[in-house]
Amino acid sequence: MTHKVTNVGNEAIRDRLHRVLRDAMRARDSVAVSALRSALAALDNAGAVPPDPAPAAASGPHFAGAVAGLGAGEVPRRGLAAGEAERIVRAEIAEREAAAAGYEEAGHGEQASRLRQEAGVLASILDPGARG
């Protein structure tokens, strides 16, 4: 089941994820918390910027490609292209649905059910009317 959403901004999706995560944490809903944290991590990973190559002074056996200097690890994240957050969340949903099918085939209904619940939580972020 695919939900069609148009023109949902990246920040709107991230804000919904954070808002629903706070509610899920208050409700101690471990299934929702797991799905939401995973989606937020996927969005953060998509915005990661590869570090600049290490300067010559920092190369050697103990610095293998490390970034040296004060604040070197504090690099601003790149912005996501329009619609990229939605694509990432959809990929997270598809991943869970595919894994659930595999678990179901293997006779692990409980794990399949949990993954489908997680997919439903994420689908509700893209289409807030889909889940109550």
Contacts in CASP RR format, 6 or more apart in sequence:
PFRMAT RR
TARGET T0000
AUTHOR 0000-0000-0000
METHOD contacts of the structure
MODEL  1
MTHKVTNVGNEAIRDRLHRVLRDAMRARDSVAVSALRSALAALDNAGAVP
PDPAPAAASGPHFAGAVAGLGAGEVPRRGLAAGEAERIVRAEIAEREAAA
AGYEEAGHGEQASRLRQEAGVLASILDPGARG
1 123 0 8 1.000
3 123 0 8 1.000
3 126 0 8 1.000
3 127 0 8 1.000
3 130 0 8 1.000
4 127 0 8 1.000
5 86 0 8 1.000
5 126 0 8 1.000
5 127 0 8 1.000
8 83 0 8 1.000
8 85 0 8 1.000
8 86 0 8 1.000
8 126 0 8 1.000
9 82 0 8 1.000
9 83 0 8 1.000
9 85 0 8 1.000
9 86 0 8 1.000
10 79 0 8 1.000
10 80 0 8 1.000
10 82 0 8 1.000
10 83 0 8 1.000
10 84 0 8 1.000
10 85 0 8 1.000
10 86 0 8 1.000
13 43 0 8 1.000
13 85 0 8 1.000
13 86 0 8 1.000
13 89 0 8 1.000
13 125 0 8 1.000
13 126 0 8 1.000
14 40 0 8 1.000
14 43 0 8 1.000
14 85 0 8 1.000
16 125 0 8 1.000
16 128 0 8 1.000
17 36 0 8 1.000
17 39 0 8 1.000
17 40 0 8 1.000
17 43 0 8 1.000
17 89 0 8 1.000
17 125 0 8 1.000
18 40 0 8 1.000
20 32 0 8 1.000
20 36 0 8 1.000
20 121 0 8 1.000
20 124 0 8 1.000
20 125 0 8 1.000
21 32 0 8 1.000
21 33 0 8 1.000
21 36 0 8 1.000
21 37 0 8 1.000
21 40 0 8 1.000
24 32 0 8 1.000
24 33 0 8 1.000
24 36 0 8 1.000
24 121 0 8 1.000
25 33 0 8 1.000
31 114 0 8 1.000
31 117 0 8 1.000
31 118 0 8 1.000
31 121 0 8 1.000
32 117 0 8 1.000
32 118 0 8 1.000
32 121 0 8 1.000
34 118 0 8 1.000
35 92 0 8 1.000
35 96 0 8 1.000
35 117 0 8 1.000
35 118 0 8 1.000
35 119 0 8 1.000
35 120 0 8 1.000
35 121 0 8 1.000
35 122 0 8 1.000
36 121 0 8 1.000
36 122 0 8 1.000
36 125 0 8 1.000
38 92 0 8 1.000
38 118 0 8 1.000
39 88 0 8 1.000
39 89 0 8 1.000
39 92 0 8 1.000
39 122 0 8 1.000
39 125 0 8 1.000
42 88 0 8 1.000
42 89 0 8 1.000
42 91 0 8 1.000
42 92 0 8 1.000
43 80 0 8 1.000
43 85 0 8 1.000
43 88 0 8 1.000
43 89 0 8 1.000
44 77 0 8 1.000
46 80 0 8 1.000
46 84 0 8 1.000
46 88 0 8 1.000
47 77 0 8 1.000
47 78 0 8 1.000
47 79 0 8 1.000
47 80 0 8 1.000
48 77 0 8 1.000
48 78 0 8 1.000
49 75 0 8 1.000
49 76 0 8 1.000
49 77 0 8 1.000
49 78 0 8 1.000
51 65 0 8 1.000
51 67 0 8 1.000
51 72 0 8 1.000
51 73 0 8 1.000
51 75 0 8 1.000
52 67 0 8 1.000
53 65 0 8 1.000
54 63 0 8 1.000
54 65 0 8 1.000
54 66 0 8 1.000
54 67 0 8 1.000
54 68 0 8 1.000
55 68 0 8 1.000
57 68 0 8 1.000
58 65 0 8 1.000
58 66 0 8 1.000
58 67 0 8 1.000
58 68 0 8 1.000
58 69 0 8 1.000
59 65 0 8 1.000
67 73 0 8 1.000
80 88 0 8 1.000
86 126 0 8 1.000
89 122 0 8 1.000
89 125 0 8 1.000
89 126 0 8 1.000
90 126 0 8 1.000
92 122 0 8 1.000
93 119 0 8 1.000
93 120 0 8 1.000
93 122 0 8 1.000
93 123 0 8 1.000
96 115 0 8 1.000
96 116 0 8 1.000
96 118 0 8 1.000
96 119 0 8 1.000
96 122 0 8 1.000
97 115 0 8 1.000
97 116 0 8 1.000
97 119 0 8 1.000
99 115 0 8 1.000
100 111 0 8 1.000
100 112 0 8 1.000
100 113 0 8 1.000
100 115 0 8 1.000
100 116 0 8 1.000
100 119 0 8 1.000
101 112 0 8 1.000
102 112 0 8 1.000
103 109 0 8 1.000
103 111 0 8 1.000
103 112 0 8 1.000
103 115 0 8 1.000
104 112 0 8 1.000
120 130 0 8 1.000
120 131 0 8 1.000
121 131 0 8 1.000
123 130 0 8 1.000
123 131 0 8 1.000
124 130 0 8 1.000
124 131 0 8 1.000
124 132 0 8 1.000
END
